[in-house]
Amino acid sequence: MSNQYDDQKGKDESSDKVKSLLSGISKRGTKKKETAIYGVYDNRKASIFTKLNDFFIDNTGVSLKEKAYFFHLMAVMIDAGIPMLQTLKVLANKTENLRFQRILNTLSYSTSSGASLSDSMARFPDVFTDAELGVIKAGEAAGNLNKMLFKLSEQTEKSHALQVKLITAATYPMIVLLVLLGVATAMMIWIVPTLINLLEEGGLSQDQFPTATKILIGISGFIGSYWWLVAIVVLVIYLLYKVYRGTEVGKFQSDYFKLRIPVVGSLMRKVLVLRFISLLGILVESGLPVLKTLQIIGGSINSAPYRVKIWEVIKKVQAGEKISTNLEDAPFLFPETVTQMLNIAEGTAAIGSISQKIADHYDREIDNSLKRLTSLFEPLMILFVGIVVALLALAILMPIFDLTKLV
């Protein structure tokens, strides 16, 4: 009996400990957080740590993936009949991005005060684009906000997928170049000076070094003695480029140069055409007038040649001309297939559906172009790295062979 009593007592104590742990975990999950609302939240009397934390939160970005998820969940909840205010509160508690959480709390507060969702979102132009605001405003006016949010979610997901593809394609060559630059710099700073001392101690003078080794020594000596000058020159060139690009002509010429880069420029043009066509389709389908749609697209395209051309088209459309007719004189920017299909779309009043078909086609084209670009870059990068390594190896090994002969 005594053993049974002790066992039962041990189980009860163990059970009490488990319950205590569970209670602690539950309290952690239910800990109330302070709701920060922009325009209401005041941290002027807060500690320096709170102010620093707020600064970092307020300067955090909101990714396309987070926005696509937000638009989709919002569409699902509104479609299910959940009120807008409750939807925003639920989504604010669901997101892990503290900046986005504050934005959604602010949207909830604004809409509860009588403001529309689009007007509340317009307070955050760094998060919500003009195109997204246009779609939501049109959905509010037509009473089909849930349908417009579904379309916006789909479009944002496609933009995110394209962004991931472009980043993935650029990652490999960038990593290879950075590693190669780091290794070459380390050799210039540490290995080459050590090699010179070794060769001179072995009886070879610098006049006896091969030409490649002399060049390598010269570069190493210059970097070691004048690294600060190299840093200043690089910084000055960068600042001059920023100033030049800040001008209207500089922005146009630098963007045009990018579009003319072999292989890469073609891919950039396809991406910009895809963005133009996608926005045209979704904005027209949302019920916005064509002129307003073009104005939103003109402000959303981040390429000066395309932006200038779109604003030229806007002036012609205001005079009653067709979009496709005014894009035909710029085949470098808008290929003939795009203008012809747009011409058919304008003739049949089906700009939205046909634009979506063109966008799907260009999405596949970009995917194929990225695959070709990746398959082209890999052997080129291997060849480039091999040549650089071979030259460095020869420049280092040739004098060592001469020293061996001398010995």
C-alpha positions as CSV (number, residue, x, y, z in Angstrom):
1,M,0.0,0.0,0.0
2,S,2.8,2.3,0.9
3,N,4.4,1.9,-2.6
4,Q,1.1,2.6,-4.3
5,Y,0.6,5.7,-2.2
6,D,4.1,7.0,-3.0
7,D,3.6,6.3,-6.7
8,Q,0.3,8.2,-6.7
9,K,1.9,11.1,-4.8
10,G,4.7,11.2,-7.4
11,K,2.2,11.3,-10.2
12,D,0.2,14.1,-8.6
13,E,3.4,16.2,-8.1
14,S,4.4,15.6,-11.7
15,S,0.9,16.5,-12.9
16,D,1.0,19.7,-10.8
17,K,4.4,20.7,-12.4
18,V,3.1,20.0,-15.9
19,K,-0.1,22.1,-15.2
20,S,2.1,24.9,-13.9
21,L,4.3,24.8,-17.1
22,L,1.2,24.8,-19.3
23,S,-0.3,27.7,-17.4
24,G,2.9,29.7,-18.0
25,I,2.9,28.9,-21.7
26,S,-0.8,30.0,-21.9
27,K,0.0,33.3,-20.2
28,R,2.8,34.0,-22.7
29,G,0.4,33.5,-25.6
30,T,-2.3,35.8,-24.1
31,K,0.0,38.6,-23.1
32,K,-1.6,41.8,-24.4
33,K,0.5,44.0,-26.7
34,E,0.2,47.7,-27.1
35,T,-1.6,48.7,-30.3
36,A,0.4,51.3,-32.2
37,I,-1.7,53.5,-34.6
38,Y,0.0,56.1,-36.8
39,G,-1.2,59.5,-36.0
40,V,-2.4,58.4,-32.6
41,Y,0.6,56.6,-31.1
42,D,2.9,59.0,-29.2
43,N,6.3,57.9,-28.0
44,R,7.8,61.3,-27.2
45,K,7.8,60.4,-23.5
46,A,9.0,56.9,-24.0
47,S,12.5,55.6,-23.2
48,I,15.3,55.8,-25.7
49,F,15.1,52.0,-26.3
50,T,11.4,52.3,-27.2
51,K,12.2,55.1,-29.6
52,L,15.0,53.2,-31.3
53,N,12.7,50.1,-31.6
54,D,10.0,52.3,-33.2
55,F,12.5,53.7,-35.6
56,F,13.6,50.3,-36.8
57,I,10.0,49.1,-37.1
58,D,8.9,52.2,-39.0
59,N,11.7,51.7,-41.5
60,T,11.0,48.1,-42.2
61,G,9.7,47.1,-45.6
62,V,6.7,45.1,-46.6
63,S,7.4,42.4,-49.1
64,L,5.3,41.5,-52.1
65,K,4.7,38.0,-50.5
66,E,3.2,39.6,-47.4
67,K,1.0,41.9,-49.4
68,A,-0.3,39.0,-51.7
69,Y,-1.1,37.0,-48.5
70,F,-2.9,40.0,-47.0
71,F,-5.0,40.7,-50.2
72,H,-5.9,37.0,-50.5
73,L,-7.0,36.6,-46.9
74,M,-8.9,39.9,-46.9
75,A,-10.7,38.8,-50.1
76,V,-11.7,35.5,-48.5
77,M,-12.9,37.0,-45.3
78,I,-14.9,39.8,-47.0
79,D,-16.4,37.2,-49.4
80,A,-17.4,35.2,-46.4
81,G,-19.4,38.2,-45.0
82,I,-17.0,39.3,-42.3
83,P,-17.1,43.1,-41.7
84,M,-14.2,45.2,-42.9
85,L,-13.3,46.4,-39.5
86,Q,-13.1,42.9,-38.0
87,T,-11.2,41.6,-41.0
88,L,-8.5,44.2,-40.6
89,K,-8.2,43.5,-36.8
90,V,-7.8,39.8,-37.4
91,L,-5.2,40.3,-40.2
92,A,-3.3,42.8,-38.0
93,N,-3.0,40.2,-35.2
94,K,-2.0,37.5,-37.8
95,T,0.9,39.2,-39.5
96,E,4.5,38.9,-38.0
97,N,5.8,42.0,-39.7
98,L,5.5,44.7,-37.0
99,R,5.5,47.5,-39.5
100,F,2.7,45.9,-41.4
101,Q,0.9,45.2,-38.2
102,R,0.9,48.9,-37.3
103,I,-0.3,49.8,-40.8
104,L,-3.2,47.4,-40.6
105,N,-4.1,48.7,-37.1
106,T,-4.1,52.2,-38.6
107,L,-6.3,51.1,-41.5
108,S,-8.7,49.6,-38.9
109,Y,-8.8,52.8,-36.9
110,S,-9.3,55.0,-40.0
111,T,-12.1,52.8,-41.4
112,S,-13.8,52.8,-38.0
113,S,-13.8,56.6,-38.2
114,G,-15.6,56.5,-41.5
115,A,-12.7,56.7,-44.0
116,S,-12.7,54.3,-47.0
117,L,-10.2,51.5,-47.3
118,S,-8.5,53.1,-50.4
119,D,-8.2,56.5,-48.7
120,S,-6.7,54.9,-45.6
121,M,-4.2,52.9,-47.6
122,A,-3.2,56.0,-49.6
123,R,-1.5,57.2,-46.4
124,F,1.2,54.6,-47.0
125,P,2.5,55.2,-50.6
126,D,5.7,53.3,-49.8
127,V,3.7,50.1,-49.2
128,F,0.6,50.3,-51.4
129,T,1.2,51.4,-55.0
130,D,-1.1,53.6,-57.1
131,A,-2.2,50.6,-59.1
132,E,-3.3,48.7,-56.0
133,L,-5.1,51.8,-54.7
134,G,-6.8,52.2,-58.1
135,V,-8.1,48.6,-58.1
136,I,-9.4,48.9,-54.5
137,K,-11.0,52.2,-55.1
138,A,-12.8,50.8,-58.2
139,G,-13.9,47.8,-56.2
140,E,-15.3,50.0,-53.5
141,A,-17.2,52.1,-56.1
142,A,-18.6,49.0,-57.9
143,G,-19.4,47.1,-54.8
144,N,-17.3,44.1,-55.8
145,L,-14.3,44.7,-53.5
146,N,-13.9,41.0,-52.8
147,K,-13.5,40.1,-56.5
148,M,-11.0,43.0,-57.0
149,L,-9.0,41.8,-54.0
150,F,-8.8,38.3,-55.4
151,K,-7.5,39.7,-58.7
152,L,-5.1,41.9,-56.9
153,S,-3.8,39.0,-54.8
154,E,-3.2,36.9,-57.9
155,Q,-1.4,39.7,-59.6
156,T,0.8,40.4,-56.6
157,E,1.6,36.7,-56.3
158,K,2.7,36.7,-59.9
159,S,4.9,39.8,-59.3
160,H,6.5,38.1,-56.3
161,A,7.1,34.9,-58.3
162,L,8.8,37.0,-61.0
163,Q,10.9,38.9,-58.4
164,V,12.1,35.6,-57.0
165,K,13.0,34.3,-60.4
166,L,15.0,37.4,-61.2
167,I,16.8,37.4,-57.9
168,T,17.6,33.7,-58.2
169,A,19.0,34.2,-61.7
170,A,21.2,37.1,-60.5
171,T,22.5,35.4,-57.3
172,Y,24.9,32.9,-58.9
173,P,27.0,35.3,-61.0
174,M,27.0,37.9,-58.2
175,I,28.3,35.4,-55.6
176,V,31.0,34.2,-58.0
177,L,32.1,37.7,-58.8
178,L,32.2,38.8,-55.1
179,V,34.1,35.7,-54.1
180,L,36.6,36.2,-56.9
181,L,37.0,39.8,-56.1
182,G,37.5,39.0,-52.4
183,V,40.1,36.2,-53.1
184,A,42.0,38.5,-55.6
185,T,42.1,41.4,-53.1
186,A,43.3,39.1,-50.3
187,M,46.1,37.8,-52.6
188,M,47.1,41.3,-53.5
189,I,47.3,42.4,-49.8
190,W,48.8,39.4,-48.1
191,I,50.1,36.7,-50.5
192,V,52.0,38.8,-53.1
193,P,54.1,40.8,-50.6
194,T,55.0,37.5,-48.8
195,L,55.9,36.0,-52.2
196,I,58.2,39.0,-53.1
197,N,60.1,38.6,-49.8
198,L,60.5,34.9,-50.4
199,L,61.8,35.3,-53.9
200,E,64.2,38.2,-53.0
201,E,65.6,36.1,-50.1
202,G,66.1,33.3,-52.6
203,G,68.4,35.4,-54.7
204,L,66.0,36.7,-57.4
205,S,65.7,40.5,-58.0
206,Q,62.5,42.1,-59.2
207,D,64.2,42.8,-62.6
208,Q,64.3,39.0,-63.1
209,F,60.6,38.5,-62.5
210,P,58.3,37.6,-65.5
211,T,56.1,40.4,-66.9
212,A,52.9,39.0,-65.4
213,T,54.5,38.9,-62.0
214,K,55.7,42.5,-62.3
215,I,52.2,43.6,-63.2
216,L,50.8,41.7,-60.2
217,I,53.4,43.3,-57.9
218,G,52.6,46.7,-59.3
219,I,48.9,46.3,-58.6
220,S,49.5,44.9,-55.2
221,G,51.8,47.7,-54.3
222,F,49.4,50.3,-55.5
223,I,46.4,48.8,-53.6
224,G,48.5,48.4,-50.5
225,S,49.8,52.0,-50.6
226,Y,46.9,53.9,-52.1
227,W,43.8,51.9,-51.0
228,W,42.3,55.1,-49.6
229,L,42.7,56.8,-53.1
230,V,41.0,53.8,-54.7
231,A,38.1,54.1,-52.2
232,I,37.8,57.9,-52.8
233,V,37.8,57.4,-56.6
234,V,35.1,54.7,-56.4
235,L,33.0,56.9,-54.1
236,V,33.4,60.0,-56.3
237,I,32.4,58.0,-59.4
238,Y,29.3,56.7,-57.6
239,L,28.3,60.1,-56.4
240,L,28.7,61.6,-59.9
241,Y,26.6,58.8,-61.3
242,K,23.9,59.5,-58.7
243,V,23.9,63.2,-59.5
244,Y,23.8,62.5,-63.3
245,R,21.0,59.9,-62.8
246,G,19.1,62.5,-60.7
247,T,18.7,64.7,-63.8
248,E,15.9,64.0,-66.3
249,V,18.4,63.4,-69.2
250,G,20.7,61.2,-67.1
251,K,17.8,59.0,-65.9
252,F,16.5,58.5,-69.5
253,Q,20.0,57.8,-70.9
254,S,21.0,55.4,-68.2
255,D,17.7,53.5,-68.4
256,Y,18.0,53.4,-72.2
257,F,21.5,52.0,-71.9
258,K,20.3,49.2,-69.6
259,L,17.6,48.3,-72.1
260,R,20.3,47.9,-74.9
261,I,22.6,45.6,-73.0
262,P,22.9,42.3,-74.9
263,V,20.7,39.5,-73.5
264,V,20.0,41.3,-70.2
265,G,18.4,44.3,-71.9
266,S,16.0,42.0,-73.8
267,L,14.9,40.4,-70.6
268,M,14.4,43.8,-68.9
269,R,12.2,44.9,-71.8
270,K,10.1,41.8,-71.5
271,V,9.7,42.4,-67.8
272,L,8.6,46.0,-68.4
273,V,6.1,45.0,-71.1
274,L,4.7,42.3,-68.8
275,R,4.2,44.9,-66.1
276,F,2.5,47.3,-68.5
277,I,0.2,44.7,-69.9
278,S,-0.7,43.2,-66.5
279,L,-1.5,46.6,-65.0
280,L,-3.5,47.5,-68.1
281,G,-5.6,44.3,-67.9
282,I,-6.4,44.4,-64.1
283,L,-7.1,48.1,-64.0
284,V,-9.4,48.1,-67.0
285,E,-11.2,45.0,-65.7
286,S,-11.7,46.8,-62.3
287,G,-13.7,49.4,-64.1
288,L,-11.3,52.3,-64.3
289,P,-11.4,54.5,-67.4
290,V,-8.6,53.8,-69.9
291,L,-7.1,57.3,-69.5
292,K,-6.9,57.0,-65.7
293,T,-5.5,53.5,-66.1
294,L,-2.7,54.8,-68.3
295,Q,-1.9,57.6,-65.9
296,I,-1.5,55.1,-63.0
297,I,0.7,52.8,-65.2
298,G,2.8,55.8,-66.2
299,G,3.5,56.6,-62.6
300,S,4.2,52.9,-61.7
301,I,6.7,52.0,-64.5
302,N,10.3,52.5,-63.2
303,S,11.9,53.0,-66.6
304,A,12.3,56.5,-68.1
305,P,11.9,55.5,-71.8
306,Y,8.7,53.5,-71.1
307,R,7.4,56.2,-68.8
308,V,8.0,58.9,-71.4
309,K,6.3,56.8,-74.1
310,I,3.3,56.1,-72.0
311,W,2.8,59.8,-71.2
312,E,3.0,60.5,-75.0
313,V,0.3,57.9,-75.5
314,I,-1.9,59.5,-72.8
315,K,-1.9,62.8,-74.7
316,K,-2.9,61.0,-77.9
317,V,-5.6,59.0,-76.2
318,Q,-7.0,62.3,-74.8
319,A,-7.3,63.4,-78.4
320,G,-9.3,60.3,-79.2
321,E,-6.6,58.1,-80.7
322,K,-6.1,54.4,-79.9
323,I,-3.4,53.0,-77.6
324,S,-2.1,50.4,-80.0
325,T,-1.7,52.9,-82.8
326,N,0.6,55.1,-80.7
327,L,2.7,52.2,-79.5
328,E,3.4,50.9,-83.0
329,D,6.1,53.6,-83.6
330,A,8.2,52.2,-80.7
331,P,8.9,48.6,-81.6
332,F,12.0,48.5,-79.5
333,L,9.9,49.1,-76.4
334,F,6.6,47.4,-77.5
335,P,7.0,44.5,-79.9
336,E,4.7,44.1,-82.9
337,T,2.9,41.2,-81.4
338,V,1.8,43.3,-78.4
339,T,0.5,46.2,-80.4
340,Q,-1.4,43.9,-82.8
341,M,-3.1,42.1,-80.0
342,L,-3.9,45.4,-78.3
343,N,-5.4,46.6,-81.6
344,I,-7.7,43.6,-81.7
345,A,-8.6,44.1,-78.0
346,E,-9.5,47.8,-78.5
347,G,-11.6,46.8,-81.5
348,T,-13.6,44.2,-79.6
349,A,-13.7,46.1,-76.3
350,A,-11.9,43.2,-74.6
351,I,-8.8,44.9,-73.3
352,G,-8.9,43.2,-69.9
353,S,-9.1,39.6,-71.1
354,I,-6.7,39.9,-74.1
355,S,-4.2,41.8,-71.9
356,Q,-4.3,38.9,-69.5
357,K,-3.5,36.5,-72.4
358,I,-0.6,38.7,-73.5
359,A,0.7,38.8,-69.9
360,D,0.5,35.0,-69.6
361,H,2.5,34.7,-72.8
362,Y,5.2,37.1,-71.6
363,D,5.4,35.3,-68.3
364,R,6.3,32.1,-70.1
365,E,8.7,34.1,-72.3
366,I,10.5,35.5,-69.3
367,D,10.7,32.1,-67.7
368,N,12.3,30.7,-70.9
369,S,14.7,33.7,-71.2
370,L,15.8,33.2,-67.6
371,K,16.5,29.5,-68.2
372,R,18.6,30.4,-71.3
373,L,20.4,33.2,-69.5
374,T,21.3,30.9,-66.6
375,S,22.5,28.2,-68.9
376,L,24.6,30.8,-70.8
377,F,26.0,32.5,-67.7
378,E,27.2,29.2,-66.0
379,P,29.8,28.3,-68.7
380,L,30.8,31.9,-69.1
381,M,31.4,32.4,-65.4
382,I,33.4,29.1,-65.3
383,L,35.5,30.3,-68.2
384,F,36.0,33.7,-66.7
385,V,37.0,32.3,-63.3
386,G,39.3,29.8,-65.0
387,I,41.1,32.5,-66.9
388,V,41.6,34.8,-63.9
389,V,42.8,31.9,-61.7
390,A,45.2,30.7,-64.5
391,L,46.7,34.2,-64.9
392,L,47.1,34.6,-61.1
393,A,48.6,31.2,-60.8
394,L,51.1,31.8,-63.7
395,A,52.1,35.2,-62.2
396,I,52.9,33.5,-58.9
397,L,54.3,30.1,-60.0
398,M,56.6,31.3,-62.8
399,P,59.1,33.1,-60.5
400,I,59.0,30.2,-58.1
401,F,60.1,27.9,-61.0
402,D,62.8,30.4,-61.8
403,L,63.9,30.3,-58.2
404,T,64.0,26.5,-58.3
405,K,66.2,26.5,-61.4
406,L,68.5,29.0,-59.7
407,V,68.8,26.8,-56.6
